[in-house]
Amino acid sequence: MTILAIETSCDETAVAILRGHELLASEVASQTEHEAYGGVVPEVASRNHLLHAPRLLQHALEKAGVALEEVDAFAATSGPGLASSLMIGASIAKGLALGAARPYLAINHLEGHLLSPFFDGNFQIEPNVSLIVSGGHTLLVEVRGVGDYRILGRTVDDAAGEAFDKVAKLLGLGYPGGPEIERRAPTGNPTRFHFPRSMLDSRDHNFSFSGLKTAVRYRLADFETERATPELVNDMCASFQRAVIEVLVKKTLRAAKECGATLVTMSGGVSCNQALRAEMAERCREAGLRLVTAPPQLCTDNAAMIAFAASLRLQAGYRSAVSEEIDPNLALV
């Protein structure tokens, strides 16, 4: 079974071709233009998708050594994401499916992340409690099987990745802010500032990072004359990162215990953070839990995870109508 998938939910254009358990090609074009604006501009993103998609499609087919007529199914991200971006990828995949008289699968971007930790294994989805942590989403999900999910908790305001970007902007760092904060944190003092761990002791599994961002802003105001000093910025980065990681790890383990899970998985762009990975691994080990994280190349937006999710859904008998609309607010369940 050969699947061609397209991902255009935000500002990455991606095409991947998966045959069975072998990833034949995975092409990604990132858009650096948004750095000047400090965030993604939808019109710029969609225009670039139109420019990049045909080239990436051709490169992927050539790299895989596959002709379009050899593709058994076409898939695309249908949501959540930016409407103008989603339309590009979905329209291309639908057109290819219609032209080749092959099945089309509309894939939830979050399901792509959710299943990605199993991409390097035997492609068998095991029951687990999963943390999806990215720029736009922070979710805890109980996974029973493909398409069988239960939301345990979600952010009530900013996602963790969004908080990283906003705090980086407050500190005068670049966009996206997560990698820059991670780079500076190891040289900072993580105990210099005690930032709030919002909802850490709540009776649910929800998250909140807006208050943490605000606390950084107010604390930074006390040091206005030192704002640009490397020491202050590094200490802020270290203290902020520690607060985020503590909340993510403790709430994930608490959810796993409540569900009686023996396996924890983690995915999404923020899960590339090495400090988060190390802390989650250590705490899972202490709790007697297995931890499987998505490979770094599958943590950020990519089409390989969309192809993988499509492959599993196709095996389970799922199909999508080419008339199915994109949904910028598509829920996982």
C-alpha positions as CSV (number, residue, x, y, z in Angstrom):
1,M,0.0,0.0,0.0
2,T,1.5,3.3,-1.1
3,I,0.2,6.5,0.4
4,L,1.0,10.1,-0.6
5,A,0.2,12.7,2.0
6,I,0.3,16.5,2.1
7,E,0.5,18.7,5.2
8,T,-0.2,22.4,5.0
9,S,-1.9,23.2,8.3
10,C,0.3,26.3,9.1
11,D,3.5,27.5,7.7
12,E,5.3,24.3,6.7
13,T,4.6,22.7,3.3
14,A,5.3,19.0,3.4
15,V,4.8,16.0,1.2
16,A,5.6,12.4,2.1
17,I,5.2,9.0,0.5
18,L,4.8,5.9,2.6
19,R,4.9,2.3,1.3
20,G,4.0,-0.3,3.9
21,H,6.4,0.4,6.8
22,E,8.9,2.2,4.6
23,L,9.0,6.0,4.4
24,L,10.2,6.5,0.8
25,A,10.2,10.3,0.9
26,S,9.5,13.1,3.3
27,E,10.0,16.7,2.0
28,V,9.4,19.8,4.1
29,A,9.7,23.5,3.1
30,S,9.8,25.9,6.1
31,Q,8.8,29.5,5.7
32,T,11.3,31.9,7.3
33,E,9.4,35.0,6.1
34,H,7.3,35.0,9.2
35,E,10.2,35.8,11.5
36,A,10.0,39.4,10.5
37,Y,6.4,39.6,11.8
38,G,7.0,37.6,15.0
39,G,4.3,35.1,14.1
40,V,2.6,33.4,11.1
41,V,0.8,35.6,8.6
42,P,-1.9,33.5,7.0
43,E,-1.9,35.2,3.6
44,V,1.9,34.8,3.4
45,A,1.7,31.2,4.4
46,S,-1.0,30.2,1.9
47,R,0.8,32.0,-0.9
48,N,4.0,30.1,-0.1
49,H,2.2,26.8,0.0
50,L,1.1,27.4,-3.6
51,L,4.7,28.0,-4.5
52,H,6.3,25.1,-2.7
53,A,3.7,22.3,-3.0
54,P,4.2,21.5,-6.7
55,R,8.0,21.4,-6.3
56,L,7.9,19.2,-3.2
57,L,5.4,16.9,-4.8
58,Q,7.7,16.4,-7.8
59,H,10.8,15.9,-5.5
60,A,9.0,13.4,-3.3
61,L,7.9,11.3,-6.3
62,E,11.4,11.4,-7.8
63,K,13.1,10.5,-4.5
64,A,10.6,7.6,-3.8
65,G,10.9,6.4,-7.4
66,V,7.1,6.3,-7.6
67,A,4.8,7.4,-10.4
68,L,1.4,9.0,-9.5
69,E,-0.4,6.0,-10.9
70,E,1.3,3.7,-8.4
71,V,-0.1,5.6,-5.4
72,D,-2.9,3.7,-3.8
73,A,-4.4,6.5,-1.7
74,F,-3.9,10.2,-1.2
75,A,-4.2,12.0,2.2
76,A,-4.1,15.6,3.5
77,T,-4.4,17.4,6.8
78,S,-8.0,18.7,7.0
79,G,-7.6,20.5,10.4
80,P,-7.1,22.1,12.8
81,G,-5.0,24.9,11.3
82,L,-5.2,28.0,9.2
83,A,-8.1,27.8,6.8
84,S,-6.3,29.3,3.9
85,S,-3.3,27.0,4.4
86,L,-5.4,23.8,4.9
87,M,-7.3,24.5,1.7
88,I,-4.1,24.3,-0.4
89,G,-3.0,20.9,0.7
90,A,-6.5,19.4,0.8
91,S,-7.4,20.7,-2.6
92,I,-4.2,19.2,-4.2
93,A,-4.7,15.8,-2.5
94,K,-8.4,15.7,-3.5
95,G,-7.5,16.6,-7.1
96,L,-4.9,13.9,-7.3
97,A,-7.3,11.3,-5.8
98,L,-10.0,12.2,-8.3
99,G,-7.6,12.1,-11.2
100,A,-6.2,8.8,-10.2
101,A,-9.5,7.3,-9.1
102,R,-8.0,6.5,-5.7
103,P,-9.3,6.8,-2.1
104,Y,-8.9,10.2,-0.3
105,L,-8.3,10.5,3.4
106,A,-8.8,13.7,5.4
107,I,-6.5,13.5,8.4
108,N,-6.7,15.3,11.7
109,H,-3.4,17.1,12.3
110,L,-3.6,16.2,16.0
111,E,-4.1,12.5,15.2
112,G,-0.9,12.7,13.2
113,H,1.0,13.9,16.3
114,L,-0.8,11.4,18.5
115,L,0.2,8.3,16.5
116,S,3.7,9.5,15.5
117,P,5.5,8.0,18.5
118,F,4.8,4.5,17.0
119,F,6.2,5.4,13.6
120,D,9.6,3.8,14.3
121,G,8.2,0.6,15.8
122,N,6.1,-2.2,14.4
123,F,3.3,0.3,13.6
124,Q,1.1,-1.3,16.2
125,I,-0.7,1.2,18.4
126,E,-0.6,0.3,22.0
127,P,-3.0,1.7,24.7
128,N,-1.3,4.7,26.3
129,V,-1.7,8.2,27.8
130,S,-0.3,10.7,25.4
131,L,0.9,14.3,25.8
132,I,0.6,16.4,22.6
133,V,2.5,19.6,23.3
134,S,3.1,22.1,20.4
135,G,2.8,25.7,19.5
136,G,-1.0,25.6,19.2
137,H,-2.0,22.6,21.4
138,T,-1.4,21.1,24.8
139,L,-3.5,18.0,25.2
140,L,-3.6,14.9,27.4
141,V,-5.3,12.0,25.6
142,E,-6.1,8.4,26.5
143,V,-5.5,6.3,23.5
144,R,-7.2,2.9,23.2
145,G,-6.6,2.3,19.5
146,V,-6.8,4.0,16.1
147,G,-9.7,6.4,16.2
148,D,-10.5,5.5,19.8
149,Y,-9.5,8.5,21.9
150,R,-10.6,10.2,25.1
151,I,-9.5,13.7,25.9
152,L,-8.3,13.9,29.5
153,G,-7.2,17.5,29.6
154,R,-6.3,20.5,27.5
155,T,-5.0,24.0,27.9
156,V,-7.7,26.5,29.0
157,D,-5.7,29.4,27.4
158,D,-2.2,29.5,25.9
159,A,-0.6,26.3,24.7
160,A,2.9,25.6,26.0
161,G,4.5,26.3,22.7
162,E,2.6,29.6,22.4
163,A,3.8,30.6,25.9
164,F,7.4,29.8,24.8
165,D,7.0,32.1,21.8
166,K,5.4,34.9,23.8
167,V,8.0,34.8,26.6
168,A,10.8,34.8,24.0
169,K,9.3,38.0,22.5
170,L,9.1,39.6,26.0
171,L,12.8,38.8,26.4
172,G,13.7,40.2,23.0
173,L,14.5,36.9,21.5
174,G,13.7,35.6,18.0
175,Y,10.7,33.7,16.6
176,P,10.0,30.9,17.0
177,G,11.0,31.3,20.7
178,G,11.1,27.7,21.9
179,P,14.5,26.7,20.5
180,E,16.0,30.0,21.6
181,I,14.8,29.6,25.2
182,E,16.0,26.0,25.2
183,R,19.4,27.1,24.0
184,R,19.8,29.7,26.7
185,A,18.3,27.8,29.6
186,P,21.2,25.5,30.4
187,T,23.4,28.5,31.1
188,G,20.8,30.2,33.3
189,N,19.9,29.7,37.0
190,P,16.5,27.9,37.1
191,T,15.9,28.8,40.7
192,R,16.5,32.6,40.5
193,F,12.8,33.2,39.7
194,H,9.9,31.2,41.1
195,F,7.2,31.4,38.5
196,P,3.7,30.0,39.1
197,R,2.8,26.4,38.2
198,S,-0.8,27.1,37.2
199,M,-3.3,24.4,37.8
200,L,-0.7,22.0,39.0
201,D,-2.8,21.0,41.9
202,S,-6.2,21.2,40.2
203,R,-8.5,18.2,40.3
204,D,-8.5,17.9,36.6
205,H,-5.9,17.3,33.9
206,N,-6.2,20.8,32.2
207,F,-3.3,23.2,31.7
208,S,-2.9,27.0,31.9
209,F,0.2,28.9,30.8
210,S,-1.2,32.4,30.3
211,G,-0.5,33.3,34.0
212,L,3.1,32.1,33.7
213,K,3.6,34.4,30.7
214,T,2.2,37.3,32.6
215,A,4.4,36.6,35.6
216,V,7.5,36.7,33.4
217,R,6.3,40.1,32.1
218,Y,5.8,41.6,35.5
219,R,9.0,40.2,36.9
220,L,10.9,41.5,33.9
221,A,9.6,45.0,34.6
222,D,11.5,44.9,37.9
223,F,14.7,44.7,36.0
224,E,14.0,47.2,33.2
225,T,17.6,48.6,33.3
226,E,19.0,45.1,33.0
227,R,16.6,43.9,30.4
228,A,19.2,43.2,27.7
229,T,21.8,41.6,30.0
230,P,22.6,38.0,29.0
231,E,22.6,36.8,32.6
232,L,19.0,38.1,33.3
233,V,17.7,36.7,30.0
234,N,19.3,33.3,30.6
235,D,18.0,33.1,34.2
236,M,14.5,34.0,33.0
237,C,14.7,31.3,30.3
238,A,15.9,28.7,32.7
239,S,13.3,29.5,35.4
240,F,10.4,29.7,32.8
241,Q,11.4,26.5,31.2
242,R,11.6,24.7,34.5
243,A,8.0,25.8,35.4
244,V,6.6,24.6,32.1
245,I,8.3,21.3,32.3
246,E,7.3,20.6,35.9
247,V,3.6,21.2,35.0
248,L,3.7,19.1,31.9
249,V,5.5,16.1,33.5
250,K,3.5,16.0,36.7
251,K,0.1,16.3,35.1
252,T,1.0,13.7,32.5
253,L,2.1,11.2,35.1
254,R,-0.9,11.9,37.2
255,A,-3.2,11.2,34.3
256,A,-1.4,8.0,33.5
257,K,-1.8,6.8,37.1
258,E,-5.5,7.6,37.0
259,C,-6.0,5.7,33.8
260,G,-4.0,2.7,34.9
261,A,-1.7,3.2,31.9
262,T,1.7,1.5,31.7
263,L,2.8,3.5,28.6
264,V,3.2,7.2,28.1
265,T,3.8,8.8,24.7
266,M,4.8,12.4,23.8
267,S,4.7,14.3,20.6
268,G,4.4,17.8,19.1
269,G,7.0,20.5,18.4
270,V,7.7,21.3,22.1
271,S,8.5,17.6,22.8
272,C,11.8,18.3,20.9
273,N,12.9,20.2,24.0
274,Q,15.7,18.0,25.4
275,A,15.2,19.1,29.0
276,L,11.5,18.1,28.8
277,R,12.5,14.7,27.3
278,A,15.0,14.1,30.0
279,E,12.7,15.0,32.8
280,M,9.8,13.0,31.4
281,A,12.0,10.0,30.9
282,E,13.4,10.1,34.4
283,R,10.0,10.6,36.1
284,C,8.5,7.8,34.0
285,R,11.3,5.5,34.9
286,E,10.8,6.2,38.6
287,A,7.1,5.6,38.3
288,G,7.6,2.3,36.4
289,L,6.1,3.6,33.2
290,R,7.4,3.1,29.7
291,L,7.9,6.3,27.6
292,V,7.9,6.5,23.9
293,T,8.5,9.9,22.2
294,A,8.1,10.7,18.6
295,P,11.3,11.0,16.6
296,P,12.5,14.6,16.4
297,Q,11.9,14.8,12.7
298,L,8.2,13.9,13.3
299,C,7.6,16.3,16.1
300,T,7.3,19.5,14.1
301,D,4.8,19.7,11.2
302,N,5.5,17.1,8.6
303,A,3.6,14.9,6.1
304,A,5.2,11.6,7.2
305,M,3.0,11.5,10.3
306,I,-0.1,12.3,8.1
307,A,0.8,9.4,5.8
308,F,1.2,7.2,8.8
309,A,-2.1,8.1,10.3
310,A,-3.7,7.7,6.9
311,S,-2.2,4.2,6.5
312,L,-3.6,3.1,9.9
313,R,-7.0,4.5,9.1
314,L,-7.0,2.9,5.7
315,Q,-6.3,-0.5,7.2
316,A,-9.1,0.1,9.7
317,G,-11.5,0.7,6.8
318,Y,-11.8,4.5,7.0
319,R,-12.3,6.6,3.8
320,S,-13.2,10.2,3.3
321,A,-15.4,11.8,0.7
322,V,-13.7,14.3,-1.6
323,S,-16.5,16.7,-0.8
324,E,-15.4,16.7,2.9
325,E,-14.6,20.3,3.9
326,I,-11.5,21.4,5.8
327,D,-12.2,22.5,9.4
328,P,-9.8,25.0,11.0
329,N,-11.2,24.1,14.5
330,L,-11.3,20.3,13.9
331,A,-11.5,18.5,17.2
332,L,-9.7,15.2,17.9
333,V,-12.8,13.6,19.3
